[in-house]
Amino acid sequence: MPSNFDIVFYPKIMADVMGAIFQDLAIRCMTALSIFDSAHSKVPLCHLRTGCKLISNVATSRIGKICSVSTDGQNASVKPLKMIPGSYYLPKPGTTRGEDAHFICEDEQVIGLADGVGGWAQSGIDAGEFARELMSHAVNAIKEEPKGAINPLRVLQNAFSNTKAMGSSTACIAALKDQHIHALNIGDSGFIVVRKGSVSFRAPMQQHFFNCPFQLGSGPYSDPPTAGEEMEFGLVTGDVIVAGTDGLFDNLFDNEVAEAILQGNRDGVGPQEMASRLAKLAWERAHDSERVTPFSIAAREAGYSFSGGKIDDITVIVANVTDGQA
């Protein structure tokens, strides 16, 4: 960042951001305030973000404390497992490429997504470029990883160190390892695991305060990859992994996602179609001004009167877990 940026402490940031955050909600698009230095240069901070597809394509614990979760009393299959993934993306109205990015490395059994911080647009910067570059470098980093031993933290550190674009984004990278999903999540993107019609696991989301997620970026207030939450969860055949940006999880409750997955299984649809169904359902909720949504509940809990969904880019990755030998 340019050297003339002033350092502004978090109490001022919170007061300024929270003071402006719901002014933009009035027009159904929360972009955040930028802090000005003495030269009136803008420093985009905590904004709502808004995909690009690279198909080759409120926890604050630190890395090193891996959350290893059991399989709810079930013994994970000793057989190798495999993810069969598909994805779908809907850009926010008025955009073309959007500010999300994601990848699927099916051979390496890794998925990832990033959600660019849209407030950078106030400074004429497309944060989608940061998200796209970050995910592109993540794909390159995965190719350098040992086969069958891909480390999401190492991948993200490599990708972040090579990303030169201005902007910032959340990030989530998840790799299938043996009978576990091994993931790193930073910010309010993430994933859930659906088993037999109910949610068995949810990746913790990270926020500094309401609507201000942890984020990697070029700005002075960005978080390092090591601020992310690293986790492992035991999988079994039949599990469904649903990863998404906040455009999905701010508009659909976990049980709604699980019910949609269960219906999709009954209908015999594949992961690509299932991702499409979820994205379109989240889109409908986002445009319903009367609907009770996860975002409207979070807003009220933060002391604001708000109803309906949150209009945003929506990226969804669905991965069916199957017998790797099938």
C-alpha positions as CSV (number, residue, x, y, z in Angstrom):
1,M,0.0,0.0,0.0
2,P,1.2,3.6,-0.5
3,S,3.2,5.0,2.4
4,N,1.0,7.9,2.9
5,F,-1.8,5.9,4.5
6,D,-2.5,6.7,8.1
7,I,-2.9,4.1,10.7
8,V,-6.4,4.1,12.1
9,F,-7.1,2.0,15.2
10,Y,-9.9,-0.5,15.4
11,P,-12.2,1.5,17.7
12,K,-12.4,4.2,15.2
13,I,-12.8,1.7,12.4
14,M,-15.7,0.0,14.2
15,A,-17.4,3.3,14.9
16,D,-17.1,4.6,11.3
17,V,-17.9,1.3,9.6
18,M,-20.9,0.5,11.8
19,G,-22.2,4.0,11.5
20,A,-22.3,3.7,7.7
21,I,-23.0,0.0,7.2
22,F,-26.8,0.2,7.2
23,Q,-27.1,3.3,5.2
24,D,-26.1,1.2,2.2
25,L,-28.5,-1.5,3.3
26,A,-31.3,0.9,2.3
27,I,-30.4,0.3,-1.3
28,R,-30.0,-3.4,-0.6
29,C,-26.3,-3.4,-1.2
30,M,-24.0,-3.1,1.8
31,T,-20.7,-1.6,0.7
32,A,-18.7,-0.2,3.4
33,L,-17.1,3.0,4.3
34,S,-13.5,3.8,3.4
35,I,-11.2,5.5,5.8
36,F,-9.5,8.6,4.4
37,D,-6.0,9.7,5.4
38,S,-4.8,13.3,5.5
39,A,-4.3,13.2,1.7
40,H,-7.9,11.8,1.3
41,S,-6.6,8.4,0.0
42,K,-9.1,5.7,0.5
43,V,-8.4,2.5,2.5
44,P,-11.1,0.0,1.8
45,L,-11.7,-2.0,5.0
46,C,-14.6,-4.2,5.9
47,H,-17.2,-4.3,3.1
48,L,-19.6,-6.8,1.7
49,R,-18.0,-8.6,-1.1
50,T,-19.5,-9.8,-4.2
51,G,-17.4,-14.9,-9.2
52,C,-15.3,-16.0,-11.5
53,K,-14.8,-19.6,-12.1
54,L,-11.4,-21.2,-12.3
55,I,-12.1,-24.8,-13.3
56,S,-8.9,-26.8,-13.8
57,N,-10.6,-24.7,-12.4
58,V,-17.2,-17.0,15.1
59,A,-14.0,-18.7,15.6
60,T,-10.7,-16.9,16.0
61,S,-8.4,-19.7,17.0
62,R,-5.1,-19.8,15.3
63,I,-3.5,-22.3,13.0
64,G,-1.8,-25.1,14.8
65,K,-4.9,-25.9,16.8
66,I,-6.5,-28.3,14.3
67,C,-10.1,-29.0,15.1
68,S,-10.3,-32.8,14.5
69,V,-13.9,-33.9,14.7
70,S,-15.3,-37.4,14.9
71,T,-17.9,-38.9,12.6
72,D,-20.7,-38.8,15.1
73,G,-20.0,-42.2,16.5
74,Q,-19.5,-43.8,13.1
75,N,-16.3,-45.4,12.1
76,A,-15.0,-43.8,8.9
77,S,-14.7,-46.3,6.1
78,V,-11.3,-47.9,5.7
79,K,-11.8,-47.8,2.0
80,P,-10.4,-44.7,0.1
81,L,-13.0,-42.0,-0.5
82,K,-13.4,-39.7,-3.5
83,M,-15.1,-36.3,-4.0
84,I,-17.2,-35.9,-7.1
85,P,-17.7,-32.1,-7.3
86,G,-19.7,-29.6,-9.3
87,S,-20.2,-25.8,-9.0
88,Y,-22.4,-23.0,-10.0
89,Y,-22.1,-19.2,-9.8
90,L,-24.5,-16.3,-10.0
91,P,-23.1,-12.8,-10.1
92,K,-24.7,-9.9,-8.3
93,P,-27.0,-7.8,-10.5
94,G,-25.2,-5.2,-12.5
95,T,-21.9,-7.2,-12.7
96,T,-20.5,-9.6,-15.2
97,R,-17.4,-11.3,-13.8
98,G,-18.3,-10.5,-10.2
99,E,-15.9,-10.6,-7.3
100,D,-16.0,-14.3,-6.2
101,A,-13.6,-16.9,-7.6
102,H,-13.4,-20.6,-7.1
103,F,-11.6,-23.7,-8.4
104,I,-12.0,-27.5,-8.6
105,C,-9.0,-29.7,-8.8
106,E,-10.7,-33.0,-9.2
107,D,-7.6,-35.1,-9.8
108,E,-6.0,-33.7,-6.7
109,Q,-9.3,-33.8,-4.8
110,V,-9.2,-30.1,-3.7
111,I,-11.8,-27.4,-3.9
112,G,-11.4,-23.7,-3.0
113,L,-13.2,-20.4,-3.2
114,A,-12.6,-16.7,-2.4
115,D,-15.0,-13.8,-2.0
116,G,-13.5,-10.4,-3.0
117,V,-14.3,-7.4,-0.9
118,G,-16.5,-5.2,-3.0
119,G,-15.8,-1.9,-1.1
120,W,-12.6,-1.6,-3.0
121,A,-14.7,-0.4,-6.0
122,Q,-15.0,2.9,-4.2
123,S,-11.3,3.4,-5.0
124,G,-11.7,2.2,-8.6
125,I,-10.2,-1.2,-7.7
126,D,-11.8,-4.5,-8.7
127,A,-11.4,-6.8,-5.7
128,G,-12.5,-9.7,-8.0
129,E,-9.0,-9.5,-9.5
130,F,-7.5,-10.2,-6.1
131,A,-9.8,-13.2,-5.5
132,R,-9.2,-14.5,-9.0
133,E,-5.4,-14.2,-8.8
134,L,-5.4,-15.7,-5.3
135,M,-7.3,-18.8,-6.5
136,S,-5.2,-19.1,-9.7
137,H,-2.0,-19.1,-7.5
138,A,-3.7,-21.7,-5.2
139,V,-4.2,-24.0,-8.2
140,N,-0.5,-23.6,-9.1
141,A,0.5,-24.2,-5.4
142,I,-1.5,-27.4,-5.3
143,K,0.5,-28.8,-8.2
144,E,3.6,-28.4,-6.1
145,E,2.1,-30.3,-3.1
146,P,2.9,-34.0,-2.4
147,K,0.3,-36.2,-3.9
148,G,-2.2,-37.3,-1.2
149,A,-0.7,-34.9,1.4
150,I,-2.0,-31.5,0.3
151,N,-1.7,-28.9,3.1
152,P,-4.4,-26.2,2.7
153,L,-2.5,-23.7,4.9
154,R,0.7,-24.2,2.9
155,V,-1.3,-23.8,-0.3
156,L,-2.9,-20.6,0.8
157,Q,0.4,-19.1,2.1
158,N,2.0,-19.8,-1.2
159,A,-0.9,-18.4,-3.1
160,F,-1.1,-15.2,-0.9
161,S,2.6,-14.5,-1.2
162,N,2.4,-14.6,-5.0
163,T,-0.8,-12.4,-5.3
164,K,0.1,-8.9,-6.2
165,A,-3.3,-7.5,-7.1
166,M,-4.9,-4.7,-5.0
167,G,-7.9,-5.8,-2.9
168,S,-8.8,-8.4,-0.4
169,S,-11.0,-11.5,0.0
170,T,-12.0,-14.3,2.2
171,A,-10.8,-17.8,1.3
172,C,-11.6,-21.4,1.9
173,I,-9.6,-24.4,0.7
174,A,-10.6,-28.0,1.4
175,A,-8.7,-31.2,0.4
176,L,-9.8,-34.8,0.8
177,K,-7.2,-36.7,2.8
178,D,-7.7,-40.4,3.5
179,Q,-11.1,-40.5,5.1
180,H,-11.1,-36.8,6.2
181,I,-11.8,-33.4,4.8
182,H,-8.8,-31.2,5.7
183,A,-9.6,-27.5,5.3
184,L,-8.5,-24.0,6.1
185,N,-11.1,-21.2,6.2
186,I,-10.5,-17.5,6.7
187,G,-13.5,-15.2,6.8
188,D,-17.2,-15.9,6.3
189,S,-17.1,-18.2,3.3
190,G,-17.0,-21.9,4.3
191,F,-18.6,-25.3,4.0
192,I,-20.9,-27.8,5.7
193,V,-21.1,-31.6,5.6
194,V,-24.5,-33.0,5.0
195,R,-25.1,-36.6,6.2
196,K,-28.4,-38.4,5.8
197,G,-30.3,-35.2,5.5
198,S,-28.8,-33.3,8.4
199,V,-25.8,-31.1,8.9
200,S,-22.9,-33.1,10.6
201,F,-20.3,-30.4,10.5
202,R,-20.0,-26.7,9.8
203,A,-16.7,-24.8,9.2
204,P,-16.5,-21.9,11.7
205,M,-16.9,-18.5,10.2
206,Q,-14.6,-15.7,11.3
207,Q,-15.6,-12.0,11.8
208,H,-13.8,-9.1,13.6
209,F,-17.4,-7.8,14.2
210,F,-20.7,-7.9,12.4
211,N,-20.3,-8.0,8.7
212,C,-16.5,-7.5,8.9
213,P,-15.0,-10.9,8.1
214,F,-11.3,-11.9,8.4
215,Q,-9.8,-11.3,5.0
216,L,-6.5,-11.7,3.1
217,G,-5.5,-8.6,1.3
218,S,-3.1,-5.8,0.2
219,G,-4.4,-3.3,2.7
220,P,-3.0,-2.5,6.2
221,Y,-5.8,-4.3,8.0
222,S,-5.7,-7.6,6.2
223,D,-5.3,-10.8,8.1
224,P,-2.5,-13.4,7.4
225,P,-3.3,-16.9,6.3
226,T,-2.3,-18.2,9.7
227,A,-5.3,-16.3,11.2
228,G,-7.5,-18.9,9.5
229,E,-9.2,-21.8,11.1
230,E,-7.7,-25.2,10.2
231,M,-9.9,-28.3,10.6
232,E,-10.4,-31.9,9.8
233,F,-13.6,-33.9,9.8
234,G,-14.2,-37.6,9.2
235,L,-16.2,-38.5,6.2
236,V,-18.2,-41.5,5.1
237,T,-19.6,-42.6,1.8
238,G,-22.8,-40.7,1.0
239,D,-21.7,-37.5,2.7
240,V,-22.2,-34.3,0.7
241,I,-19.9,-31.3,1.1
242,V,-21.4,-27.9,0.3
243,A,-19.0,-25.0,0.1
244,G,-20.0,-21.5,-0.6
245,T,-19.4,-17.8,-0.3
246,D,-21.5,-15.7,2.1
247,G,-24.0,-15.2,-0.8
248,L,-25.1,-18.7,0.0
249,F,-24.9,-18.9,3.7
250,D,-26.2,-15.4,4.4
251,N,-29.4,-16.3,2.6
252,L,-30.0,-20.0,3.4
253,F,-30.2,-21.6,6.8
254,D,-28.2,-24.9,7.2
255,N,-31.3,-26.9,7.5
256,E,-32.6,-25.5,4.2
257,V,-29.4,-26.5,2.5
258,A,-29.7,-30.0,4.0
259,E,-33.3,-30.3,2.9
260,A,-32.4,-29.3,-0.6
261,I,-29.6,-31.9,-0.7
262,L,-32.0,-34.6,0.5
263,Q,-34.5,-33.7,-2.2
264,G,-31.7,-33.6,-4.8
265,N,-30.7,-37.1,-3.7
266,R,-34.3,-38.3,-4.1
267,D,-34.4,-36.7,-7.6
268,G,-31.1,-38.4,-8.5
269,V,-29.4,-35.1,-9.5
270,G,-25.6,-34.8,-9.7
271,P,-23.4,-32.2,-7.9
272,Q,-23.5,-29.7,-10.8
273,E,-27.3,-29.6,-10.8
274,M,-27.4,-29.6,-7.0
275,A,-25.1,-26.6,-6.9
276,S,-27.3,-24.8,-9.4
277,R,-30.4,-25.5,-7.3
278,L,-28.8,-24.2,-4.2
279,A,-27.5,-21.0,-5.9
280,K,-30.9,-20.3,-7.4
281,L,-32.7,-20.9,-4.1
282,A,-30.2,-18.5,-2.3
283,W,-30.8,-16.0,-5.1
284,E,-34.6,-16.1,-4.5
285,R,-34.1,-15.6,-0.8
286,A,-31.7,-12.7,-1.4
287,H,-34.3,-10.8,-3.4
288,D,-37.1,-11.5,-0.9
289,S,-37.4,-8.3,1.3
290,E,-39.7,-10.0,3.8
291,R,-37.9,-13.3,4.3
292,V,-36.2,-14.2,7.6
293,T,-32.6,-15.1,6.6
294,P,-29.4,-15.8,8.5
295,F,-28.2,-12.3,7.6
296,S,-31.4,-10.6,8.8
297,I,-31.1,-12.4,12.1
298,A,-27.4,-11.5,12.5
299,A,-28.3,-7.9,11.7
300,R,-31.0,-7.8,14.4
301,E,-28.6,-9.4,16.9
302,A,-26.2,-6.6,16.1
303,G,-28.8,-4.0,16.9
304,Y,-30.2,-3.2,13.5
305,S,-33.7,-3.5,12.1
306,F,-33.5,-5.4,8.8
307,S,-35.5,-8.0,7.1
308,G,-35.0,-10.1,3.9
309,G,-32.0,-11.5,2.2
310,K,-28.7,-10.0,1.2
311,I,-28.1,-9.4,-2.5
312,D,-24.6,-10.6,-3.3
313,D,-22.6,-12.8,-5.6
314,I,-23.4,-16.5,-4.9
315,T,-20.8,-19.3,-5.4
316,V,-21.7,-22.9,-4.6
317,I,-19.6,-26.0,-4.8
318,V,-21.2,-29.4,-4.1
319,A,-19.1,-32.5,-3.7
320,N,-20.6,-36.0,-3.3
321,V,-18.4,-38.3,-1.2
322,T,-18.2,-41.8,-2.8
323,D,-16.2,-45.0,-2.6
324,G,-12.9,-44.2,-4.1
325,Q,-12.7,-47.7,-5.6
326,A,-16.0,-47.5,-7.3
